[in-house]
Amino acid sequence: MPSPTHGVFLLARVEQLSYKEIAVRLNIDARAVERHLNKAMAHCTAALQATESR
């Protein structure tokens, strides 16, 4: 997972920050936060599917 996406994912899921809080902390738009989280979830889904098909 790309580093910025990974960072957003950790802030949202581990630190449980809101999109707005993440956007302020990283100086990015809240829509960018949403896009990063969508990418992170797609990456996690693909990784799970890959392990299930083994």
PDB file of N, CA, C and O in Angstrom, chain B, residues numbered from 101:
ATOM      1  N   MET B 101       0.862  -1.174   0.000  1.00  0.00           N
ATOM      2  CA  MET B 101       0.000   0.000   0.000  1.00  0.00           C
ATOM      3  C   MET B 101       0.907   1.235   0.000  1.00  0.00           C
ATOM      4  O   MET B 101       1.838   1.315   0.801  1.00  0.00           O
ATOM      5  N   PRO B 102       0.646   2.186  -0.880  1.00  0.00           N
ATOM      6  CA  PRO B 102       1.470   3.398  -0.919  1.00  0.00           C
ATOM      7  C   PRO B 102       1.492   4.115   0.439  1.00  0.00           C
ATOM      8  O   PRO B 102       0.509   4.096   1.179  1.00  0.00           O
ATOM      9  N   SER B 103       2.605   4.733   0.743  1.00  0.00           N
ATOM     10  CA  SER B 103       2.804   5.362   2.050  1.00  0.00           C
ATOM     11  C   SER B 103       1.724   6.371   2.448  1.00  0.00           C
ATOM     12  O   SER B 103       1.226   6.290   3.570  1.00  0.00           O
ATOM     13  N   PRO B 104       1.334   7.324   1.581  1.00  0.00           N
ATOM     14  CA  PRO B 104       0.284   8.270   2.011  1.00  0.00           C
ATOM     15  C   PRO B 104      -1.034   7.563   2.323  1.00  0.00           C
ATOM     16  O   PRO B 104      -1.721   7.906   3.284  1.00  0.00           O
ATOM     17  N   THR B 105      -1.373   6.580   1.505  1.00  0.00           N
ATOM     18  CA  THR B 105      -2.606   5.826   1.720  1.00  0.00           C
ATOM     19  C   THR B 105      -2.530   5.051   3.026  1.00  0.00           C
ATOM     20  O   THR B 105      -3.494   5.005   3.791  1.00  0.00           O
ATOM     21  N   HIS B 106      -1.387   4.451   3.272  1.00  0.00           N
ATOM     22  CA  HIS B 106      -1.177   3.705   4.512  1.00  0.00           C
ATOM     23  C   HIS B 106      -1.315   4.619   5.727  1.00  0.00           C
ATOM     24  O   HIS B 106      -1.937   4.245   6.721  1.00  0.00           O
ATOM     25  N   GLY B 107      -0.741   5.804   5.646  1.00  0.00           N
ATOM     26  CA  GLY B 107      -0.835   6.756   6.746  1.00  0.00           C
ATOM     27  C   GLY B 107      -2.264   7.183   7.029  1.00  0.00           C
ATOM     28  O   GLY B 107      -2.678   7.255   8.186  1.00  0.00           O
ATOM     29  N   VAL B 108      -3.016   7.465   5.980  1.00  0.00           N
ATOM     30  CA  VAL B 108      -4.422   7.851   6.145  1.00  0.00           C
ATOM     31  C   VAL B 108      -5.208   6.694   6.753  1.00  0.00           C
ATOM     32  O   VAL B 108      -6.034   6.896   7.643  1.00  0.00           O
ATOM     33  N   PHE B 109      -4.948   5.484   6.269  1.00  0.00           N
ATOM     34  CA  PHE B 109      -5.626   4.298   6.791  1.00  0.00           C
ATOM     35  C   PHE B 109      -5.373   4.146   8.297  1.00  0.00           C
ATOM     36  O   PHE B 109      -6.306   3.897   9.059  1.00  0.00           O
ATOM     37  N   LEU B 110      -4.129   4.295   8.720  1.00  0.00           N
ATOM     38  CA  LEU B 110      -3.798   4.171  10.146  1.00  0.00           C
ATOM     39  C   LEU B 110      -4.475   5.256  10.979  1.00  0.00           C
ATOM     40  O   LEU B 110      -4.993   4.977  12.061  1.00  0.00           O
ATOM     41  N   LEU B 111      -4.473   6.480  10.484  1.00  0.00           N
ATOM     42  CA  LEU B 111      -5.117   7.566  11.224  1.00  0.00           C
ATOM     43  C   LEU B 111      -6.613   7.320  11.376  1.00  0.00           C
ATOM     44  O   LEU B 111      -7.192   7.611  12.423  1.00  0.00           O
ATOM     45  N   ALA B 112      -7.235   6.786  10.335  1.00  0.00           N
ATOM     46  CA  ALA B 112      -8.682   6.555  10.372  1.00  0.00           C
ATOM     47  C   ALA B 112      -9.043   5.332  11.203  1.00  0.00           C
ATOM     48  O   ALA B 112      -9.953   5.389  12.031  1.00  0.00           O
ATOM     49  N   ARG B 113      -8.338   4.230  10.989  1.00  0.00           N
ATOM     50  CA  ARG B 113      -8.742   2.964  11.608  1.00  0.00           C
ATOM     51  C   ARG B 113      -8.099   2.703  12.962  1.00  0.00           C
ATOM     52  O   ARG B 113      -8.737   2.127  13.844  1.00  0.00           O
ATOM     53  N   VAL B 114      -6.859   3.112  13.143  1.00  0.00           N
ATOM     54  CA  VAL B 114      -6.171   2.862  14.415  1.00  0.00           C
ATOM     55  C   VAL B 114      -6.396   4.016  15.385  1.00  0.00           C
ATOM     56  O   VAL B 114      -6.790   3.805  16.532  1.00  0.00           O
ATOM     57  N   GLU B 115      -6.144   5.234  14.917  1.00  0.00           N
ATOM     58  CA  GLU B 115      -6.307   6.395  15.793  1.00  0.00           C
ATOM     59  C   GLU B 115      -7.739   6.911  15.813  1.00  0.00           C
ATOM     60  O   GLU B 115      -8.080   7.775  16.620  1.00  0.00           O
ATOM     61  N   GLN B 116      -8.575   6.384  14.926  1.00  0.00           N
ATOM     62  CA  GLN B 116      -9.999   6.706  14.858  1.00  0.00           C
ATOM     63  C   GLN B 116     -10.278   8.207  14.704  1.00  0.00           C
ATOM     64  O   GLN B 116     -11.169   8.759  15.350  1.00  0.00           O
ATOM     65  N   LEU B 117      -9.498   8.845  13.837  1.00  0.00           N
ATOM     66  CA  LEU B 117      -9.723  10.255  13.541  1.00  0.00           C
ATOM     67  C   LEU B 117     -10.783  10.377  12.454  1.00  0.00           C
ATOM     68  O   LEU B 117     -10.939   9.476  11.630  1.00  0.00           O
ATOM     69  N   SER B 118     -11.501  11.474  12.451  1.00  0.00           N
ATOM     70  CA  SER B 118     -12.489  11.735  11.401  1.00  0.00           C
ATOM     71  C   SER B 118     -11.763  12.163  10.126  1.00  0.00           C
ATOM     72  O   SER B 118     -10.578  12.495  10.151  1.00  0.00           O
ATOM     73  N   TYR B 119     -12.498  12.148   9.013  1.00  0.00           N
ATOM     74  CA  TYR B 119     -11.922  12.597   7.744  1.00  0.00           C
ATOM     75  C   TYR B 119     -11.422  14.030   7.887  1.00  0.00           C
ATOM     76  O   TYR B 119     -10.338  14.367   7.408  1.00  0.00           O
ATOM     77  N   LYS B 120     -12.210  14.868   8.544  1.00  0.00           N
ATOM     78  CA  LYS B 120     -11.833  16.276   8.711  1.00  0.00           C
ATOM     79  C   LYS B 120     -10.558  16.397   9.546  1.00  0.00           C
ATOM     80  O   LYS B 120      -9.671  17.183   9.212  1.00  0.00           O
ATOM     81  N   GLU B 121     -10.460  15.628  10.621  1.00  0.00           N
ATOM     82  CA  GLU B 121      -9.261  15.676  11.469  1.00  0.00           C
ATOM     83  C   GLU B 121      -8.025  15.215  10.697  1.00  0.00           C
ATOM     84  O   GLU B 121      -6.950  15.802  10.823  1.00  0.00           O
ATOM     85  N   ILE B 122      -8.185  14.173   9.907  1.00  0.00           N
ATOM     86  CA  ILE B 122      -7.067  13.680   9.098  1.00  0.00           C
ATOM     87  C   ILE B 122      -6.669  14.731   8.068  1.00  0.00           C
ATOM     88  O   ILE B 122      -5.482  14.992   7.868  1.00  0.00           O
ATOM     89  N   ALA B 123      -7.655  15.331   7.418  1.00  0.00           N
ATOM     90  CA  ALA B 123      -7.384  16.357   6.410  1.00  0.00           C
ATOM     91  C   ALA B 123      -6.603  17.524   7.007  1.00  0.00           C
ATOM     92  O   ALA B 123      -5.649  18.010   6.400  1.00  0.00           O
ATOM     93  N   VAL B 124      -7.000  17.970   8.183  1.00  0.00           N
ATOM     94  CA  VAL B 124      -6.305  19.079   8.840  1.00  0.00           C
ATOM     95  C   VAL B 124      -4.886  18.667   9.210  1.00  0.00           C
ATOM     96  O   VAL B 124      -3.936  19.415   8.979  1.00  0.00           O
ATOM     97  N   ARG B 125      -4.745  17.479   9.782  1.00  0.00           N
ATOM     98  CA  ARG B 125      -3.428  17.007  10.219  1.00  0.00           C
ATOM     99  C   ARG B 125      -2.460  16.875   9.042  1.00  0.00           C
ATOM    100  O   ARG B 125      -1.284  17.217   9.162  1.00  0.00           O
ATOM    101  N   LEU B 126      -2.959  16.378   7.903  1.00  0.00           N
ATOM    102  CA  LEU B 126      -2.091  16.133   6.751  1.00  0.00           C
ATOM    103  C   LEU B 126      -2.112  17.263   5.725  1.00  0.00           C
ATOM    104  O   LEU B 126      -1.427  17.195   4.705  1.00  0.00           O
ATOM    105  N   ASN B 127      -2.901  18.304   6.001  1.00  0.00           N
ATOM    106  CA  ASN B 127      -3.027  19.446   5.093  1.00  0.00           C
ATOM    107  C   ASN B 127      -3.465  19.003   3.695  1.00  0.00           C
ATOM    108  O   ASN B 127      -2.892  19.411   2.685  1.00  0.00           O
ATOM    109  N   ILE B 128      -4.498  18.154   3.670  1.00  0.00           N
ATOM    110  CA  ILE B 128      -5.088  17.709   2.410  1.00  0.00           C
ATOM    111  C   ILE B 128      -6.601  17.896   2.489  1.00  0.00           C
ATOM    112  O   ILE B 128      -7.152  18.133   3.564  1.00  0.00           O
ATOM    113  N   ASP B 129      -7.252  17.788   1.361  1.00  0.00           N
ATOM    114  CA  ASP B 129      -8.702  17.921   1.274  1.00  0.00           C
ATOM    115  C   ASP B 129      -9.380  16.671   1.850  1.00  0.00           C
ATOM    116  O   ASP B 129      -8.838  15.569   1.760  1.00  0.00           O
ATOM    117  N   ALA B 130     -10.550  16.846   2.433  1.00  0.00           N
ATOM    118  CA  ALA B 130     -11.293  15.705   2.981  1.00  0.00           C
ATOM    119  C   ALA B 130     -11.628  14.690   1.892  1.00  0.00           C
ATOM    120  O   ALA B 130     -11.702  13.492   2.166  1.00  0.00           O
ATOM    121  N   ARG B 131     -11.833  15.159   0.656  1.00  0.00           N
ATOM    122  CA  ARG B 131     -12.080  14.225  -0.456  1.00  0.00           C
ATOM    123  C   ARG B 131     -10.849  13.375  -0.737  1.00  0.00           C
ATOM    124  O   ARG B 131     -10.971  12.213  -1.123  1.00  0.00           O
ATOM    125  N   ALA B 132      -9.669  13.944  -0.547  1.00  0.00           N
ATOM    126  CA  ALA B 132      -8.433  13.177  -0.722  1.00  0.00           C
ATOM    127  C   ALA B 132      -8.338  12.092   0.343  1.00  0.00           C
ATOM    128  O   ALA B 132      -7.885  10.982   0.068  1.00  0.00           O
ATOM    129  N   VAL B 133      -8.766  12.416   1.553  1.00  0.00           N
ATOM    130  CA  VAL B 133      -8.799  11.418   2.628  1.00  0.00           C
ATOM    131  C   VAL B 133      -9.709  10.268   2.213  1.00  0.00           C
ATOM    132  O   VAL B 133      -9.350   9.099   2.359  1.00  0.00           O
ATOM    133  N   GLU B 134     -10.867  10.601   1.704  1.00  0.00           N
ATOM    134  CA  GLU B 134     -11.822   9.576   1.265  1.00  0.00           C
ATOM    135  C   GLU B 134     -11.227   8.710   0.154  1.00  0.00           C
ATOM    136  O   GLU B 134     -11.382   7.489   0.167  1.00  0.00           O
ATOM    137  N   ARG B 135     -10.552   9.338  -0.799  1.00  0.00           N
ATOM    138  CA  ARG B 135      -9.936   8.579  -1.896  1.00  0.00           C
ATOM    139  C   ARG B 135      -8.851   7.641  -1.371  1.00  0.00           C
ATOM    140  O   ARG B 135      -8.760   6.492  -1.804  1.00  0.00           O
ATOM    141  N   HIS B 136      -8.029   8.127  -0.441  1.00  0.00           N
ATOM    142  CA  HIS B 136      -6.985   7.278   0.143  1.00  0.00           C
ATOM    143  C   HIS B 136      -7.601   6.090   0.880  1.00  0.00           C
ATOM    144  O   HIS B 136      -7.103   4.969   0.774  1.00  0.00           O
ATOM    145  N   LEU B 137      -8.665   6.326   1.615  1.00  0.00           N
ATOM    146  CA  LEU B 137      -9.306   5.227   2.337  1.00  0.00           C
ATOM    147  C   LEU B 137      -9.946   4.233   1.379  1.00  0.00           C
ATOM    148  O   LEU B 137      -9.919   3.029   1.632  1.00  0.00           O
ATOM    149  N   ASN B 138     -10.512   4.711   0.300  1.00  0.00           N
ATOM    150  CA  ASN B 138     -11.062   3.801  -0.710  1.00  0.00           C
ATOM    151  C   ASN B 138      -9.962   2.931  -1.314  1.00  0.00           C
ATOM    152  O   ASN B 138     -10.153   1.732  -1.512  1.00  0.00           O
ATOM    153  N   LYS B 139      -8.812   3.538  -1.604  1.00  0.00           N
ATOM    154  CA  LYS B 139      -7.678   2.779  -2.135  1.00  0.00           C
ATOM    155  C   LYS B 139      -7.196   1.750  -1.118  1.00  0.00           C
ATOM    156  O   LYS B 139      -6.903   0.608  -1.471  1.00  0.00           O
ATOM    157  N   ALA B 140      -7.116   2.161   0.143  1.00  0.00           N
ATOM    158  CA  ALA B 140      -6.655   1.252   1.195  1.00  0.00           C
ATOM    159  C   ALA B 140      -7.593   0.060   1.341  1.00  0.00           C
ATOM    160  O   ALA B 140      -7.142  -1.077   1.472  1.00  0.00           O
ATOM    161  N   MET B 141      -8.883   0.317   1.319  1.00  0.00           N
ATOM    162  CA  MET B 141      -9.848  -0.773   1.460  1.00  0.00           C
ATOM    163  C   MET B 141      -9.793  -1.701   0.248  1.00  0.00           C
ATOM    164  O   MET B 141      -9.920  -2.916   0.401  1.00  0.00           O
ATOM    165  N   ALA B 142      -9.607  -1.155  -0.942  1.00  0.00           N
ATOM    166  CA  ALA B 142      -9.477  -1.987  -2.141  1.00  0.00           C
ATOM    167  C   ALA B 142      -8.232  -2.860  -2.046  1.00  0.00           C
ATOM    168  O   ALA B 142      -8.249  -4.029  -2.431  1.00  0.00           O
ATOM    169  N   HIS B 143      -7.153  -2.280  -1.530  1.00  0.00           N
ATOM    170  CA  HIS B 143      -5.914  -3.031  -1.362  1.00  0.00           C
ATOM    171  C   HIS B 143      -6.101  -4.163  -0.351  1.00  0.00           C
ATOM    172  O   HIS B 143      -5.664  -5.288  -0.594  1.00  0.00           O
ATOM    173  N   CYS B 144      -6.738  -3.877   0.762  1.00  0.00           N
ATOM    174  CA  CYS B 144      -6.991  -4.903   1.786  1.00  0.00           C
ATOM    175  C   CYS B 144      -7.893  -6.009   1.243  1.00  0.00           C
ATOM    176  O   CYS B 144      -7.655  -7.190   1.494  1.00  0.00           O
ATOM    177  N   THR B 145      -8.917  -5.626   0.507  1.00  0.00           N
ATOM    178  CA  THR B 145      -9.830  -6.611  -0.086  1.00  0.00           C
ATOM    179  C   THR B 145      -9.085  -7.517  -1.058  1.00  0.00           C
ATOM    180  O   THR B 145      -9.274  -8.733  -1.043  1.00  0.00           O
ATOM    181  N   ALA B 146      -8.244  -6.933  -1.900  1.00  0.00           N
ATOM    182  CA  ALA B 146      -7.472  -7.719  -2.864  1.00  0.00           C
ATOM    183  C   ALA B 146      -6.518  -8.669  -2.150  1.00  0.00           C
ATOM    184  O   ALA B 146      -6.355  -9.815  -2.570  1.00  0.00           O
ATOM    185  N   ALA B 147      -5.891  -8.205  -1.079  1.00  0.00           N
ATOM    186  CA  ALA B 147      -4.969  -9.055  -0.330  1.00  0.00           C
ATOM    187  C   ALA B 147      -5.707 -10.224   0.315  1.00  0.00           C
ATOM    188  O   ALA B 147      -5.211 -11.351   0.311  1.00  0.00           O
ATOM    189  N   LEU B 148      -6.878  -9.964   0.865  1.00  0.00           N
ATOM    190  CA  LEU B 148      -7.671 -11.041   1.466  1.00  0.00           C
ATOM    191  C   LEU B 148      -8.123 -12.046   0.417  1.00  0.00           C
ATOM    192  O   LEU B 148      -8.075 -13.253   0.651  1.00  0.00           O
ATOM    193  N   GLN B 149      -8.556 -11.561  -0.725  1.00  0.00           N
ATOM    194  CA  GLN B 149      -8.993 -12.459  -1.795  1.00  0.00           C
ATOM    195  C   GLN B 149      -7.835 -13.313  -2.298  1.00  0.00           C
ATOM    196  O   GLN B 149      -8.025 -14.482  -2.637  1.00  0.00           O
ATOM    197  N   ALA B 150      -6.649 -12.743  -2.348  1.00  0.00           N
ATOM    198  CA  ALA B 150      -5.475 -13.490  -2.795  1.00  0.00           C
ATOM    199  C   ALA B 150      -5.135 -14.614  -1.820  1.00  0.00           C
ATOM    200  O   ALA B 150      -4.744 -15.703  -2.241  1.00  0.00           O
ATOM    201  N   THR B 151      -5.280 -14.358  -0.524  1.00  0.00           N
ATOM    202  CA  THR B 151      -4.972 -15.402   0.458  1.00  0.00           C
ATOM    203  C   THR B 151      -6.056 -16.467   0.495  1.00  0.00           C
ATOM    204  O   THR B 151      -5.769 -17.629   0.784  1.00  0.00           O
ATOM    205  N   GLU B 152      -7.293 -16.092   0.208  1.00  0.00           N
ATOM    206  CA  GLU B 152      -8.388 -17.059   0.206  1.00  0.00           C
ATOM    207  C   GLU B 152      -8.313 -17.996  -0.987  1.00  0.00           C
ATOM    208  O   GLU B 152      -8.775 -19.134  -0.909  1.00  0.00           O
ATOM    209  N   SER B 153      -7.739 -17.537  -2.086  1.00  0.00           N
ATOM    210  CA  SER B 153      -7.695 -18.364  -3.288  1.00  0.00           C
ATOM    211  C   SER B 153      -6.482 -19.287  -3.323  1.00  0.00           C
ATOM    212  O   SER B 153      -6.280 -19.989  -4.314  1.00  0.00           O
ATOM    213  N   ARG B 154      -5.687 -19.305  -2.290  1.00  0.00           N
ATOM    214  CA  ARG B 154      -4.513 -20.192  -2.232  1.00  0.00           C
ATOM    215  C   ARG B 154      -4.916 -21.586  -1.897  1.00  0.00           C
ATOM    216  O   ARG B 154      -4.064 -22.470  -1.805  1.00  0.00           O
TER     217      ARG B 154
END
